[in-house]
Amino acid sequence: MTVSTEKTRYGSTRGQAPETGFSDILLAGLASDGGLYLPTAWPQVSVAEQAAFASASYVEVARRVLTRFTDVAEDDVADDIAAAYSGFEHPAIAPLVEIGPDLYLLELFHGPTLAFKDIALQVLGRMFARALRKRGGRATVVAATSGDTGSAAIAALGGLPNIEVFVLHPKGRVSEVQRRQMTTSPHANVHNVALEGTFDDAQAIVKALFADEPFASTVGMTAVNSINFARIAAQCVYYFTATAALGRPATFVVPTGNFGDVFAGEAAMRMGLPIEKLVVATNANDIMYRVLETGVYAPGSVQPSLSPSMDIQVASNFERALFEASGRDSEWLRAAMAGFARDRRLELPPHVRTALAARYAAARCDDSETLATIARAHRETGHLIDPHTAVALNAAYRMNREAGAPVVVLSTAHPAKFPDAVAKATGVTPTLPSRLASLFEGEERCITLPNDKALVRAHIESMLAL
Ligand SMILES: *Cc1c(COP(=O)(O)O)cnc(C)c1O
């Protein structure tokens, strides 16, 4: 099996940034025209190679898939992947667990911070360190988090040389476990900000700092949010391993916030993986459900929920899906995103809706249904599941399922990360894995700032001693 040596190139969804290679987009995050990077052509994985994945380890499949995206030596990619997954608790990395007839959980939470974001960020951190060593200079990562990206970024980047990490989380809107995973980091290069606002406010400040060209270039600003394509590349791997393990195409149900994880499913499809359908499952923050059902993309106001990592109204990665659904029409997309920025509303043209409907279906679920689903899963299968997983499992329970057609629910967090909701639903408090037992002893480091870009910028400058 030969892997093409032709290097994948990347261009912006908005078509006005120069094409470039993987190391550049890894370090840049967002494209200079405000768009998101995608491969100029999707690398392909043949049917024969996909079938061979069934007998390969997760690390091996990750190597085969990721080397198609990168521009660094294959051995270096292999080393970074092996090191990244050596810290996972489960030997399968992303085990597929059967919980009913043709119904599976794909457990993505066996990494150091107990959420699926470790799967991409543990690799990304190592690739980052390598790229910076080669290039020199320093990078400043500024990340907005609804809870899990922040802790996973800190676990991946804390203590690395030449990188400073600023994480903005919405004050009081993340769980205690999530907050402590961020604020008890002992590393001096980790800086936590509790922002007096919502996740969308935090994300808007990060985007505004990127757009602030003198600032962004002075600090070497970069992003590890799922706007960074390297995350999507690492996440498409488990769609391949799960499909290979089943031996037939599945429907994947994905608890969705910023649309990164589910778009990784589209990426796998575009690389040649057969997938029946991608079901976008949202909580009461249902912008993605509404746009897929009605064709109108219009944010409401963020409502706190039991699944806080999905409390999002603007789903950044949807831009990637729109770009593909429009037939890669960056001119249309540029006008559409400008109109959306102006009017907070975007009506999708029929051809874009049709293209989206060919891949995606949607479901939504409120907090009471989330609790009922956690209770039902526990009662019927003995499994404790976290509230994000429950949002997706609720959709799977409600689907018209054909016998023999597998449904895979992405299980994105360990139940112990959200013990209050799990205990409320089942009466059972999930226990934290022992490697996290010290979480409640560490001292917290965090500064509270108002929802104000200028103040966040001044804080970053003062910490960097600029
Ligand atoms: C981030 C996150 C999600 C949502 O993933 P997106 O890629 O933002 O759609 C779902 N569940 C958990 C536990 C998460 O941390």
The ligand as a Gaussian input file, in Angstrom:
#p B3LYP/6-31G(d) Opt

LIG

0 1
 C      -16.729000      20.052000      22.219000
 C      -17.695000      19.022000      22.623000
 C      -18.791000      18.687000      21.821000
 C      -19.106000      19.413000      20.540000
 O      -18.149000      19.187000      19.542000
 P      -18.047000      20.202000      18.302000
 O      -16.875000      19.733000      17.529000
 O      -17.827000      21.565000      18.889000
 O      -19.323000      20.129000      17.559000
 C      -19.612000      17.656000      22.236000
 N      -19.401000      17.009000      23.390000
 C      -18.355000      17.310000      24.191000
 C      -18.193000      16.571000      25.458000
 C      -17.466000      18.318000      23.838000
 O      -16.435000      18.602000      24.629000

